[in-house]
Amino acid sequence: MQALGGDGSLRVTLLGSASDALEHLLTHPCDVVVAADDLAESGCATLLRRVQHEYPEAMRVVLSDRDGVDVFRRVPYAHQFFGRSATPEALKVALGQCLDVRSLIQRAPLRALVSGSNALPAAPKLYGRSVPLAVAEHETFGATGAAVAAYLLAIWGQPLEVVRAIAHQDVPERCDQGAPGMATLIYISKRLGQNPDAPLSDDPAVPLALSEAFLAQVGVLDQLPSWRAVARRLSC
């Protein structure tokens, strides 16, 4: 499958064997490779292992009627699996969400590292104390740690609400409007966990500040003192 644009459309190419798929990928890179777990010839596991190593940016999906645990035991290179009864529309929606989240990671090599690896290296200690962590991450890697986590959750098939909350935990106003949601709760707990007395400020230059305007907009500003008290007790 190949994403065609921002309208969620996908170009789908159907191929009959693993060898045909690998030959096709040589000249037609794909955003998603979907394999049936009963492929003949080199088999589903071999195909997705080759895709993992040779086309690490591509999402790897298995279609199977087996139990999910059994699928991932047999094909550990897959990001997600769907039952054969899954409709084309369901596949389009689920995979389209993953491709949308992928845009949060601007640099292709980082996308390839995240998607292609079974284990991720520890982040280097490059962050200056005067620069907000999210800013330093974006300048250094082309994505924040939150964006990488959201991308992983998306390709692993986690609910969109969770993915969006993780992705926007530092800018919760992008997904929470008028009422607190999961992103708001992560945003507040993250900052109070780092500093129970985190300042209230709408100045982006103030690191680890809580936005007074945003907390008022979602209706939780008056609860902040009690949350600070809880954070202080937990930090002791």
N, C-alpha and C positions, 0 to 999 in steps of 0.2 A: 504494500500500500504506500501511496505517496500523497502527502498533503498538497493541495493545489492553491490554497489561499486562506484568507481570514474568514471565509463563509462556511468553514467546516467541511468543504467538499474533499473527497478522497478519490484518487485514481486507483482502481483495483486491477491487478494482473493475476490471473489464475494459471498455475503451472502444475504439471502432473507428477513431478518427481523432484527429489532433492537436487539431483544433478542439473535438472533444467533450471531450478531456482538459482543455484550458484552461478550458472552460466549467464542467466538474465541479470544478476546483480553486477556482473563485471562491467556492463555498459548502462545499466539503469539503476542507480542507487535508490533505495527505498527507505522510507521513514519507519515502516513497520513490516516485519516478516511474520506471517501467520502460518504455522505448520500443523498438519494433522499428525497425531501420535502413531498412526499406523502406516506412515510413509514407507514405501519399499526402498530398495537400493540402500543408500547410506543411512537412511533412517532419520527420524525427527531429531533425536539427540545430536547426531553428528552434524546435521544441517545447522541447528541453532548454535552449536559450539563453533562451527566455522564462521557463522555470522557474528558471534561475539568477538572473535579475534580479528576478523577481516573488515567488519562493518560495525564497529562498537557503538556508533550513534543510533543504530536502528533498534527499535523496540522489538522484543522477541516474545511471541505469543503462541500458545499451544491450544489446539482444538481437540478435546478428548471427552469421552464419556466415563473415564475412570475417576476414582476419588482424587481430590486435589492433592492430598499428601503423597499418593502414589505417583501422580504426574510429576511433581517436583522432585521426587526421589529418582525417577527414571530420566527426567530431563531437567537437570539442575541449572541449565543455562537460560531457562525461560523467565521472563518477568511476570507474566500473567498466564492464566489458562481460562478457557471458556468451554462450556458444554457444547456438544455439537448441535443442540437444539437452540442455541443462541441465535436470535434473528440478526440479519444484516444491520438493521437499524440500531439494535443494542450494541453491536460491535462498533459501529460508527460513532455513537455517542461516547462510549467508554474510551476508545482510542483517541478520539478527537480531543477529549479533555486532557489527556496526557500530552498531546502535541501542543495544546495551548499553553500548558504549564512550562513546557520546554523552552518557550520564548523568554522566560525569566533568566535563563542562562545564556548569555550573549555569545560566549566564546565556544566555538565548536570543539576544540580540544578538551575543554572541561566537560562538555556534554558527553563526549566519547569516554572520558575517564569514568564518569559517574555511571553511565549506562553499561559500559563494557567490563567493569571490574566486579569481582565478587567481594572484595574488601577495599575500603578506602583508606588512604594514608592519613596520618594525623596532620592537622593544619600546622604550617610553620609559624614560629613566633615572630611575626612581622609587624604586629600592630603597635602603633605609637599610642601612648596613653592619652594624648591630646586629641586623638581622632576617634570618633564613634566607631565601634567595631563593624557595624554594617557598611559604613563608608569605606573603611580600610579593606574589608573583604571584597567589595565591589571593585575598588580601584586596583587591587592586586590580582584578583582571579576573574573579574568580569561577572561575578554573581555573589550574592550573600550566602552565608551558611543556611539561612532560612529557605532561600530559593532552591538550593541543592537538596535539602531535606524534603521540600514539597515535591520536587521532581521525582525523587526516589519513591515517595508515597504514591504519586500518581501512576508511575509505571508499574508499581506493585498492586494497583487496583484498589487503593483506599478511597473512601467516600470523598466526593468533591468538596463537601463542607470542611472536612478535616484538611484537605490539601490547601484550600484557599486560606484557612486560618493560619496554617504554618507559613505559607508563602508571604502573608501580609501581616505577620506578627509585629513588625516594626512600624507599619503604616496601616493600622487597623481600619482607618476611615475608608480605605479602598473596598472593604467588603462589609463593614458594619455601619449602617446608617439609621439613626433614630432610636436604636436599642442595642444593648450590649450583646455581642455574640462571642463565639469561641476565640476569634482573633483578639477581641478586646480583653478577654480574660487572660490570654497568654501575654499580651502586651503589658498589662498591669502587674501580673505576678512576676514576670521576668525582671521588670525594673525594680519592684519592691524587694525581690529576692537578692538583687545586687546591692541595693541601698534602700532600707526601709524609709529613709528620709529623702528619697529622690525628689528633686525640686519640681514644682509646678511651673512650667514655662512653655510658651509657644514659639520660642526662639530656637530654630534648628541648630544653632551654634552651641547650645547648652547640652552637653552629653548626658545621656541616660535620664533626661527629663520626662515628666509626664505632661502631656498636652492638656492644659486646663480647658481649652475650648472644646476639645474632643470629648473629654470626660463629661462635661456639661451637656454636650449634644446628645450623648447616648444615655444620659440620666443617672450617672453613677458618681458624680463628683462628691455628693454628700456622704457617700459610703467610704471615701478614701481614708478618713481618720481611723476608722475601725480596722481597715485592712492594714494600715501602717502598724497598728498595735499588734496585730497577729504576726506580721513580718518581723517585728522587733523580737517578739517572744521566740519565734522559730530560729532567729539568728543567734540567740544566746547559747 
